[in-house]
Amino acid sequence: MTRHPVDWDALVTVGRIARTHGLRGQVVVNPETDFVEARYRVGAQVWLTRGDGPEAFRVAEVRVHQGRPILRFEGVESIEAAEALGRGDLRADPLTFDPLPAGTFRHSDLVGCEVRTAAGETVGRVVRVDGVWLAPLLVDEDSATATAHPEWMVGGASFKHSKNGNMRVLDVTHPEAAKHLGQVITQIVGWGYDLLKIDFLFAGTFEGQRAEPVQPMEAYARALQIIRDAAGEDTLLLAVGSPGLASLPFVDGWRVGGDIAFQVSDVAWAFLPSQARSVAARWPLCRATACDADPVMLRKLEPHEVDAGGYIAAFAGGALFLSDDLRALPVERRALGLDAERAAWALSKRPAVPQDPFPETPPETLANVIVDLISKQTSHVVPSVWKSEDGTEILLNVSDEPRNIRGVEVGAHSAKVR
């Protein structure tokens, strides 16, 4: 490691230390770069700021596991030395970067840019590109925290993540565990983030042995209170994978349904009717909080399916997100499902209301995304007429055949404004 004067603000964030790994000084990094191999190759230099200012570290060894670098820096050869690195940003000198491909930009390049719709309407300017997605109540069972403090974990409770393996549940009734949770949130907010997407919150409701003999839902409320107090009132909290009524007193936004895509299947039509059904069942709660129906998906789907998905995302009325890599999309796809009117509905803080919430013929069984993915047929029953706050009616046909809805022919997997 080397300490000498450097302009920290002129460096570019390329990742963040997530945790230590093993006993030989290794750390796991959450990368914030599309060029993981280049930024973290052996011999590469990155910067980390600690108490006395920025320090330069050179990568001594590295391997990539499930997209995340596991690396060791020169001079860091024990778990104690790795722990002393903290959990801060890793930055690199952009003057050492290779030129980006045409049409590709770094986050820092986007700040100050004017944002317009495909029709040329000005939306505003980019202030900054940030936000953190975390699972504050789950702890990797192999992490230093779980290993050093097993008493902080809920006894007999665990969750198997499809990508990251077995996770333990943090017991916030243990005073030191509660203090740790608050410190983590305070640290993240201290980095400058003002939007925290807190996911997998359902884990906090699991039964098990806690330090205090409280009901799981009481422990859950205590966890969210800790997070809210540590984050402060000016930080936006988006609760995901969480019980609605129990979460709303503490958060600013709530994911109203399941995921809009799985890693194994990527984007598929089957997810969209499921999301529409979730909004239809829970829209009254969206008058009490900002509801998130997950992103508009622009890739792979047929254009009319993307268009319908844009309306479904707007129905929730509380958020508008994208998860597609816009650089990889054809120009014509970037405008699908994202006109100014739908963007306004999605951010209106008022959900669209289903006008026919009860089907004439109820289904024999509840539909399931997995079943629809396998069968490649839509079994979901979803309201077909929705009314936005301004009185506009949207006709939605999630079925696999064209339908006549209130005298209007609507194609399969499509939506029309009436």
N, C-alpha and C positions, 0 to 999 in steps of 0.2 A: 504494500500500500504506500501511496505517496501523497503528501499534503503540500500543495502550493497554490498560489492565487489562481482563481478561475471564476468566470462569471457564470454562476449557477443558472441564472435565468436564460443564458444563451445556449445552454445544453438542452437536449431533447430527451424526454422520458422514453425509455425503451422497455421498461418493466418495473416490477415491484417485488421485493423479497416477500414471499408468502410465509415461509417457515424454514426451520432447520431440517436436515435430513441425515439420519445416521449420526455417527459419533466422530467422523473424521473432518468436520468443518464444512460439509456441504450444505447448500441451501436450495430450496425450490423457488423458482421465480415464476410469477404470473407475467408473461410477456405482453408488451404493448407495442408490438412491431410485427410487420408482415415478413421480416427478414431475420428470423430467429437464428438461423445458422450463421449469418454474417455478424450479427450483433454480439453473439455469445461464443464465437469460436475461440479456441485456445490462443491466448496472447492478446485478445481484444481487451481494450481498456474501457471501463465504465466508472462513473462517479457516484458516490454515495455521500450524503451529508449527515454528519453527526454533530455532537455538541460544539466542536471547534470549527465547524465549517466543512466544505466539501473535501473528500479524499478520493484519490484515484486508486482503483483496484484492477489488477490484470487477472484474466481467467486462466487458471492453471489446468483445470480438467472440466469436461462437460459431457453430458449425455442428455438426450431429450426423451421424456416419457409422457405419452398422451398429450403432446403439444407443449409441455412445460419443460424448460431447461432445469436440470439438476446439476449444479456446478459448484466448484470450489475455487476460491481466489488464492493467489499467491500469498503466503504468510498466514493463511487461515487454516489451521490444521486440527482443530478440536471443536467439539460441540459448544464449548464455552466461548471460543473465539467467534464461532458462527452466530451464537445468540447475541453477542455484543454488537453485531452489525445492525441489529434492529430490524424493522419491517418497512423501511422507507423506499422512496423512489430510486431506481437505477437510471442514470442519465448518461448520454454519450455525446461526443462532439460531432455536430452535423457536418463539419468540414471534412470528416473522415469517411462520410457516407458516399457510396456510389450514386450517380445520378438516378433519379426515379424514372420509371417508364412514362411515356407520354400519357397525360390524362390522370396521373396519380399524384396525390398530395398528402403531406403530413398534416396532422391536426393543427400544428402551429401555423401552417400556411393558410388554413381556413378562417382563422380568427380575423374579423374585420370585413370578410366578404359579404356582399349583398346576396340575400336569398330571394329567389323568384320562383314562381310556379312555371310549369311548362308553357302557360299562356302568356308569360311575361309580367304577371302581377307581382309587385314587390311585397314580400312578407316581412322582411326585416334584415338585420345583420347578425352574423355569427359573433357571439360574445365570447364563448369558449366551448370546447368540446370535452365534456366530462360527465361524470356520474359513476357510481360504484355499484356493482352487483355482488352481494355477499350473502352467505347463509350464517347469520350470527349465532344460531343456537345449535349448530352442528360442529363437531370437532373430529378431524381425522384421527382414527384410533391409533395411528402410528406417529402422530405429531408429538412434538416436545411437550405441548400442553397436556395432552391426554396421558402421556407417559409419566410426566413429573407430578401430575395432580389428579390421580384417579378418583380422589374424593370429590372432585368438582363435577363428576359425571353422574347422570341419573342411573342408578343401579338397575340393570336388567333391560334398559332401553337402548335401542340402536336402530340405524337406518342404513340400508345398503344402496348406495348411489350407483347408478348404472355405469358411470365413468370413473369416479374417484374411490369406489370400494366402500368398505364398512366405516360408518361414522357413528360416533357417540353423541349423546345429547347433553348439553351444558345444563347443570343444575343451578338455577339462579337463586334458589333458596339457601345455597351455601354462600356466606358473606364474601369470601375471597373470589369465588366464581363470579358473583354479581359485580364485584369491584373490577375484575378483569374485563367483563363484557363492557362496562361503562368506559373503561380506559381505551379499549379498542375502538369504540365508536367515536370517542372524543379525538383520538389520534387521526382517524380517517377524515373527520370533519376539519380538523386542524390542517390537513394537507390542502384544503381549499374546496373540497367537494360539497355541493349543496343539494345533491339528489342521491339518496341511498335506496337502492332496490334490494329490499331484505326478503330473501327467498327461503323456502323450505321451513316456514315458521310453524307448520303443523307439528314438527318434531317437538316443539315445546309443550304440546298437549299429551304427549305419550305418558302412559302410566309407568311407574317404577319407584324405586326407593330414592327419596330425596332427603336432604339434610333436615328439612322441616316437614312434618306430616300434613301437607296441604293437598288439596285437590289439584289435578293437573291444570285445570282451567285457571285456577288462582295463580299457579306458578307462571302460566302463560301471560296473564295480565301483568304480573310483576316484571317479566322479561321485557315486554313492550314498554312499560313505564321507564325501565332503566334505559332502554334505547332512546326513547323520546327525550328524557332528561339530559342524556349525554349528547345527543345530536343538537338540541336546542330547537326553539320554535321556528327559526328561520330556515332550517334544513327540511327539505321535502322527503318524506318517507313513503315509499311505495311498497305495500305489503303484498307478497306473492306466496301462493301455497299456504293460505291462512284462512281460518274461520272468520267469516265476515263480521258478524255482529260483535264478536269479542275483540276484533282488531280496530274497528272504526274510531273508538275514542282516542286512539294513540297515533293514527297515521293520517296522511293527506290523500293517499290514493290506494286503490285495492284492485288486484287482478281478479276479474270477475269470473274467469273460467280456467280451463287447463291450458297447456302449451299449444301453440299454433303449428308446431312441427316437432318431430323427433329426429335425433341425429341419425338413427338407423334408416328412417324412411325419407328424411328431408321433407320438402313441401309436398302436400297432397290435398286434394279437394276435401277428403273426409274430415279434416280438422275444422273446416269453416262452418258446416252445419252444427257441429258440436259447440263451437264458440257462440253461434247465434242462439242456440238453445239455452246456454248459460246466461246470456244477456236477457233473454226473454223471461227466465225464471227469477232473475235477481235485479231487474232494472229499478225497483223501488229503492234499493240500497244506493243506487247511483245518484239519487237525489240528495244523499247525505254525505257522499264522498266523491272523489274523482275516480271513476271506474276505468280500468285499462282492459281492453279486450285483446291484448297482444298485438304485434305489429301487422301492418298491411304487408302481405308477401307478394313481391313483384316478379319473382323468378319462377320458371318452369310451368306454372299453371297456364291454362288457356286465357287469352285476354279477357273474355267475358267472366271467367272465374276470378281473376284478379280484381275486376271491376266490382263484382259482388262482394268479394272480401273487403274492399275498401268501404263499402257501405256497412258491413258487419262491424268493422273496427269503429266506424263513426257512431254506430248505434249506442255504444257505451257512453259517449259524450264526455269522457274525462281525460283522454290522453291520445297522443298520436306518436307512435314509434316506428322506426324502420330497422330491419335487421339484415337487409340485403347489402351485399357489396356493390354499391352503385357503379364502381369502376368496371365491374365484370358484366354489367347489364347493357344490352343494346340501348341506344338513345331512346328509341320509341317506347321501351318498357318503363322508363323512368317516370313517365307521366301517367301510367295506368293506375287508376284507383286513388289518385292524389290531387284532384282538382281543388280549387279554392273553397268551393261550397262544402265538400266533404270534410276538408281540413277544419273549416269553421264549425261544423257539427261536432267533429271529434273533440274539439277544444271548448265547446260551449258550456261545459259543466252541467248539461241537461241531457239525460238519455232520451233516445227515441222510445216510444211506447208501442208495444205490440197491440194491434187492434183485434186480433183473433187468437188470443192466448190458449184457448181450449179447442183441440181438434174435434171435428165431428165424429171421427172414429179413432178412439185412443189406441195406441200401439199395444200389442200383446206383451212386449218386453221393451225395456229401455235400450236405446241404441248405444253402441260402443264404437269408439273410433277404431280400435284394433280390428273388430269384426268388419267394419266397412273398408279398412285398408286391405284386408285379406280378400274379401269378396269383390272389391271394386264396385260396390253398389251402395247407394245411400239409403240407410234405414232410419235416419233421424226424421222426426216430425217437428217442424219448426213453424212458428207463425209466419204467414205469408204477407201480411200487411202491417207496416210500421209507420208511425207518424212522428216526424221530428218536431222540435219545439216551435218552429215557425209555421207548422201546419202542413208541411210537405209530406205527401205519402210516398213510401218506397215499397214496391212490390217485389217480394223475394221468393224465388223458386229454387229450393235446394234439391229437388228431386232430379232423377235422371232422365225425365221426359218433359217436353214442353207442357205448360199449364196455362189455362185461362183463369186469370185472377181479376175479379171485379171487371170483367169485360175486356181485359187487356191480355194479349198473348205474350207470355213470358217464357223465354227459352230455358232449357235445362241449365242448372248451375248458374243462373243469371239473376240480375235485378234490374228494375226499371223505375224511374221516377214518374209518378202519375200527376 
